[in-house]
Amino acid sequence: MEKTKDSRRWLLLLLMLAAFAVTFMTRFVWSPLNTTVTEELGLSNVAAGSFMSAFFIGYVITQIPGGTLADRFGVKYVLSAGVLVTGLASIGMSFITDYTQGMICRVITGLGAGVVMACCSKVISEYFEQKDRGIAFGILLVGPTVGLTVANKLGARLLVDYSWQAAFRVVGYIAIAIAILIFVTVKNIKSEAIGQKVTLLTGLKIVFTTRNLVCVCFAGFFYMFLNLGVSTWANTYLGSIGYETVQAAGVMSIYSIGGIIGSLLTGIIVKKFNMNVKFYLIGVYILIAVVTLIFGFQTNLGILKAAGFVYGFATYLPNAHLNALITKYAPDHLAGSVMGVQNCVFQMASILSPMVVGWTVDLTGTFRTCWFSLAVMPVIGLVFLFILRERREKI
């Protein structure tokens, strides 16, 4: 019986990984189709770029409501509905004939995707003990890289063999299939048994009145600031020191491989060596700050590739444990609401980082300064990790 239960939770985790990955497929399938759709519909580059921003607008809007709805009505319904909406909106993109229609579809795609992280976190909180959550989140957080990779390869292949409309439809069909699997497979998890009314303010109140949750949220904010800054500006920086687009992409592909390995191993490392998560994160944050500067001041392609792998590995070590700490310090029955708030805080870094780093480059006239501004972020995050208390607070 115990073996069956153990197998079930890992199968559920793989389903959560699939749900998370497919939302990134619907987000990034636009990238390989961008030029073709732009030319066919007569869009400007600004309009084409805003299709990606439109997804993000919807994605941020439903972070907190997604967690609230998951706690109130259950993961089964909210997650399957969210992925279904994402799939249908992606299919809708195959029928657009103008800019306005595309914007509407992309915002709706983001609205559906925005509920996924909170729902997946609630499943992990329900089925995995604290000692295994770092491993579980590490596996879940491979989803973005998987989704990005599949979206680029599948989208490009379908574009060449069929059409851009076919690419949107196939990704949409995949999302719908996963939504059906979730509805059929996932046992409903909600907070009704606790007898507590869950509202949009529930997660906000818990997070911002709980010291440990505030610490983890802001430690994560500065970590995400660095992560998104690297993703946004690294290729441009490599181009500024003389490397062609393909060479820069090769370095960042190695960075991504290191990231996948780091994400998969980080939970195992902590569990295997029975490490204190707080001090593990402190050590990793220091490592990231150092490696940021090392990577940012290399010019030799071979060294950049080696440093890029180490950099990717290091920068993907914290995320799983930050999420696991949120579920540790949050009430178990309100994990969805709290994770919705946490992910919203993290996503604020996604909005600010590209602009702030770009501003520092414009101000100084050199891309080198971006590495200093990024390296300081995990150092600021250390402040919040140091004041993190080991004990769970009463809520």
C-alpha positions as a printed Julia matrix, in Angstrom:
395×3 Matrix{Float64}:
   0.0    0.0     0.0
   2.78   2.41    0.93
   4.63   1.59   -2.29
   1.46   2.3    -4.31
   0.97   5.62   -2.53
   4.61   6.54   -3.19
   4.27   5.7    -6.89
   1.08   7.76   -7.11
   2.64  10.91   -5.7
   5.55  10.74   -8.15
   3.14  10.2   -11.04
   1.16  13.21   -9.86
   4.39  15.21   -9.74
   5.14  14.27  -13.37
   1.64  15.42  -14.3
   2.26  18.73  -12.5
   5.54  19.01  -14.41
   3.63  18.45  -17.67
   1.07  21.13  -16.73
   3.81  23.61  -15.83
   5.84  22.84  -18.97
   2.88  23.18  -21.34
   2.15  26.7   -20.03
   5.69  27.65  -21.07
   5.1   25.98  -24.43
   2.03  28.19  -24.97
   4.06  31.21  -23.85
   7.17  30.68  -25.96
   5.73  29.05  -29.1
   5.33  32.65  -30.26
   9.12  33.04  -30.54
   9.77  30.8   -33.59
   6.54  32.0   -35.24
   7.08  35.7   -34.59
   8.64  36.75  -37.91
   6.2   34.8   -40.09
   3.07  35.98  -38.28
   4.35  39.56  -38.16
   4.9   39.65  -41.92
   1.61  37.92  -42.75
  -0.52  40.18  -40.56
   1.49  43.33  -41.28
   2.42  43.94  -37.63
   5.13  46.29  -36.41
   7.99  44.95  -34.27
   6.51  46.74  -31.26
   3.15  45.06  -31.83
   4.8   41.66  -32.25
   6.79  42.11  -29.04
   3.66  43.11  -27.15
   2.19  39.65  -27.79
   4.74  38.27  -25.33
   4.0   41.07  -22.85
   0.27  40.37  -23.2
   0.78  36.81  -21.98
   2.7   38.11  -18.98
  -0.09  40.59  -18.1
  -2.6   37.76  -17.86
  -0.1   35.57  -16.03
   0.48  38.08  -13.24
  -3.22  38.93  -12.85
  -4.22  35.37  -11.89
  -1.32  34.5    -9.56
  -3.12  35.45   -6.34
  -6.68  34.56   -7.46
  -5.36  31.21   -8.71
  -4.04  30.26   -5.28
  -7.24  31.47   -3.58
  -9.46  29.49   -5.94
  -7.31  26.37   -5.51
  -7.72  26.53   -1.73
 -11.42  27.3    -1.95
 -12.63  25.0    -4.74
  -9.8   22.53   -5.18
  -6.79  21.9    -7.38
  -8.61  19.41   -9.63
 -11.0   22.02  -10.97
  -8.82  25.13  -10.95
  -5.71  23.55  -12.5
  -7.59  21.62  -15.19
  -9.63  24.74  -16.04
  -6.52  26.92  -16.17
  -4.63  24.57  -18.5
  -7.79  24.11  -20.62
  -8.19  27.89  -21.03
  -4.54  28.17  -21.99
  -4.96  25.47  -24.63
  -8.16  26.93  -26.09
  -6.65  30.43  -26.25
  -3.58  29.02  -28.05
  -5.86  27.41  -30.62
  -7.65  30.77  -30.85
  -4.33  32.33  -31.92
  -4.46  30.21  -35.09
  -7.59  32.07  -36.21
  -6.46  35.67  -35.63
  -6.49  38.12  -38.51
  -5.4   41.3   -36.74
  -3.48  42.69  -33.78
  -6.44  43.14  -31.42
  -7.56  39.53  -31.73
  -4.01  38.36  -31.04
  -3.7   40.53  -27.93
  -6.97  39.2   -26.52
  -5.94  35.59  -27.11
  -2.5   36.11  -25.57
  -3.88  37.78  -22.44
  -6.37  34.91  -22.02
  -3.53  32.39  -22.5
  -1.66  34.08  -19.65
  -4.75  34.2   -17.43
  -5.07  30.42  -17.68
  -1.35  29.81  -17.08
  -1.25  32.07  -14.03
  -3.05  29.58  -11.77
  -0.66  26.7   -12.43
   2.23  27.37  -10.03
  -0.01  27.8    -6.98
  -1.96  24.63   -7.82
   1.17  22.55   -8.4
   2.63  23.81   -5.11
  -0.53  22.81   -3.26
  -0.25  19.28   -4.67
   3.38  19.05   -3.54
   2.43  20.36   -0.09
  -0.3   17.73    0.18
   1.58  14.68   -1.1
   5.22  15.27   -0.12
   6.77  15.56    3.31
   8.97  18.59    3.98
  12.18  16.55    3.58
  11.17  15.58    0.03
   9.75  18.91   -1.13
  13.11  20.26   -2.27
  13.42  17.29   -4.64
   9.8   17.64   -5.78
  10.11  21.36   -6.49
  13.43  20.78   -8.23
  11.72  18.41  -10.66
   8.73  20.74  -11.11
  10.94  23.72  -11.88
  12.54  21.95  -14.82
   9.2   22.7   -16.49
  10.09  26.17  -17.82
  13.23  24.92  -19.58
  11.42  21.88  -21.0
   8.55  24.06  -22.2
  10.88  26.62  -23.78
  12.93  23.95  -25.56
   9.93  22.01  -26.89
   8.14  25.22  -27.96
  11.1   26.37  -30.03
  11.81  23.02  -31.68
   8.2   21.91  -32.21
   7.02  25.38  -33.26
   9.82  25.74  -35.81
   9.23  22.25  -37.24
   5.46  22.71  -37.59
   6.01  26.13  -39.15
   8.29  24.67  -41.81
   6.23  21.51  -42.48
   2.74  22.99  -42.18
   1.98  26.56  -41.02
   2.13  28.91  -38.06
  -1.56  28.18  -37.45
  -0.76  24.47  -37.1
   1.92  25.24  -34.5
  -0.53  27.14  -32.28
  -3.15  24.41  -32.68
  -0.85  21.5   -31.85
   0.42  23.22  -28.69
  -3.19  23.98  -27.78
  -4.23  20.34  -28.31
  -1.39  19.18  -26.06
  -2.54  21.58  -23.32
  -6.14  20.35  -23.62
  -5.01  16.71  -23.36
  -3.06  17.51  -20.18
  -6.08  19.39  -18.77
  -8.23  16.29  -19.29
  -5.61  14.06  -17.63
  -5.52  16.41  -14.62
  -9.3   16.37  -14.3
  -9.43  12.57  -14.47
  -6.36  11.83  -12.33
  -6.01  14.47   -9.59
  -7.94  13.99   -6.38
  -9.52  17.26   -5.34
  -7.59  19.15   -2.65
  -9.2   22.15   -1.01
  -9.64  23.88    2.36
 -13.34  23.37    2.98
 -12.71  20.74    5.63
 -10.91  23.33    7.7
 -14.03  25.47    7.79
 -12.13  28.63    6.87
 -13.42  31.04    4.26
 -10.67  31.76    1.77
 -10.64  35.15    0.04
  -8.23  37.11   -2.15
  -6.86  38.76    0.98
  -6.18  35.5     2.83
  -2.79  34.8     1.24
  -1.73  38.46    1.41
  -2.58  38.65    5.09
  -0.71  35.46    5.95
   2.4   36.34    3.95
   2.81  39.92    5.15
   2.09  39.16    8.81
   4.49  36.2     8.97
   8.16  37.08    9.37
   9.54  33.94    7.76
   7.28  34.2     4.72
   8.26  37.83    4.2
  11.94  36.84    4.42
  11.59  34.01    1.9
   9.54  36.16   -0.5
  12.1   38.96   -0.57
  15.09  36.61   -0.64
  13.38  35.05   -3.66
  12.61  38.44   -5.2
  16.3   39.38   -5.37
  17.22  35.9    -6.6
  14.65  36.14   -9.41
  15.89  39.65  -10.21
  19.3   38.17  -10.98
  17.87  35.19  -12.88
  15.69  37.27  -15.19
  18.49  39.8   -15.68
  20.82  37.08  -16.89
  18.17  35.58  -19.2
  17.41  38.99  -20.69
  20.87  40.49  -21.13
  23.46  37.69  -21.34
  23.09  37.13  -25.09
  23.28  40.86  -25.77
  26.38  41.15  -23.59
  28.08  38.29  -25.44
  27.28  40.05  -28.71
  28.81  43.27  -27.37
  32.17  41.54  -26.85
  32.26  40.22  -30.4
  30.45  36.88  -30.45
  27.92  36.04  -33.15
  24.32  35.16  -32.33
  24.89  31.42  -32.75
  27.95  31.46  -30.48
  26.09  33.44  -27.8
  23.16  31.04  -28.03
  25.57  28.12  -27.63
  26.96  29.56  -24.39
  23.46  30.13  -23.01
  22.37  26.62  -24.05
  25.17  25.25  -21.88
  24.01  27.61  -19.13
  20.51  26.07  -19.44
  21.89  22.52  -19.28
  23.72  23.41  -16.08
  20.47  24.89  -14.77
  18.48  21.72  -15.44
  21.09  19.58  -13.69
  21.23  22.0   -10.75
  17.45  22.04  -10.39
  17.24  18.24  -10.44
  20.11  17.71   -7.99
  19.57  20.49   -5.44
  16.91  18.66   -3.43
  18.9   15.43   -3.5
  22.03  17.23   -2.25
  20.25  18.72    0.74
  18.48  15.48    1.65
  21.51  13.22    1.09
  23.8   15.26    3.32
  21.06  16.27    5.76
  21.9   19.94    5.24
  20.24  22.9     6.93
  18.27  24.61    4.14
  18.82  28.12    5.49
  22.61  27.8     5.57
  22.63  25.91    2.27
  20.84  28.85    0.63
  23.21  31.35    2.25
  26.18  29.46    0.8
  24.53  29.2    -2.62
  23.7   32.93   -2.71
  27.34  33.77   -2.0
  28.43  31.33   -4.7
  26.04  32.91   -7.22
  27.34  36.43   -6.51
  30.94  35.29   -7.06
  30.2   33.25  -10.22
  28.2   36.17  -11.67
  31.31  38.34  -11.64
  33.55  35.52  -12.9
  31.23  34.82  -15.84
  30.74  38.51  -16.64
  34.45  39.21  -17.03
  35.43  36.36  -19.33
  36.1   36.9   -23.04
  37.47  33.52  -24.18
  34.7   31.37  -25.71
  35.88  28.11  -24.16
  36.11  29.63  -20.69
  32.7   31.27  -21.17
  31.16  27.89  -21.95
  32.72  26.28  -18.87
  31.81  29.23  -16.66
  28.33  29.28  -18.21
  27.7   25.69  -17.16
  28.82  26.39  -13.58
  26.81  29.61  -13.56
  23.65  27.85  -14.75
  24.14  25.07  -12.22
  24.6   27.55   -9.35
  21.76  29.9   -10.26
  19.21  27.09  -10.37
  20.09  25.66   -6.95
  17.96  28.01   -4.77
  14.53  28.02   -6.45
  13.29  24.6    -5.32
  14.2   25.28   -1.68
  12.7   28.77   -1.66
   9.4   27.26   -2.77
   9.74  24.4    -0.29
  10.31  26.91    2.54
   7.11  28.75    1.58
   5.14  25.51    2.01
   6.98  24.87    5.29
   6.06  28.19    6.86
   2.57  28.48    5.35
  -0.48  26.66    6.77
  -0.76  23.4     4.82
  -4.42  23.97    3.93
  -3.67  27.44    2.52
  -0.55  26.57    0.5
  -2.24  27.64   -2.73
  -3.14  31.13   -1.49
   0.32  31.71   -0.03
   2.13  30.38   -3.1
   0.03  32.65   -5.3
   1.26  35.68   -3.34
   4.84  34.41   -3.33
   4.9   33.87   -7.07
   3.37  37.29   -7.62
   6.22  38.86   -5.6
   8.74  36.84   -7.6
   7.15  37.96  -10.87
   7.52  41.6    -9.88
  11.26  40.99  -10.17
  10.62  39.69  -13.68
   9.04  43.03  -14.58
  11.69  45.24  -12.96
  14.93  43.39  -13.67
  15.23  43.83  -17.47
  14.44  47.55  -17.18
  16.7   48.29  -14.21
  19.67  46.4   -15.63
  19.12  48.11  -18.98
  19.06  51.47  -17.21
  22.44  50.79  -15.56
  23.91  49.92  -18.96
  22.52  53.11  -20.52
  23.75  55.17  -17.57
  27.32  53.91  -17.72
  27.59  53.15  -21.42
  29.05  49.67  -20.87
  27.53  46.2   -20.48
  30.13  45.31  -17.86
  28.14  47.21  -15.25
  25.21  44.84  -15.63
  27.23  42.1   -13.93
  27.92  44.3   -10.92
  24.24  45.24  -10.62
  23.24  41.57  -10.92
  25.89  40.29   -8.49
  24.65  42.62   -5.77
  21.15  41.11   -5.88
  21.91  37.8    -4.11
  23.99  39.8    -1.6
  20.89  41.83   -0.71
  18.93  38.59   -0.58
  21.37  37.29    2.04
  20.04  39.88    4.51
  16.62  38.22    4.44
  18.09  34.73    4.72
  20.16  35.68    7.77
  17.1   36.96    9.67
  15.04  33.89    8.75
  14.02  31.97   11.86
  14.27  28.21   11.96
  10.99  27.61   13.75
   7.6   27.77   12.07
   5.58  30.69   13.42
   2.04  30.4    14.71
  -0.47  31.82   12.25
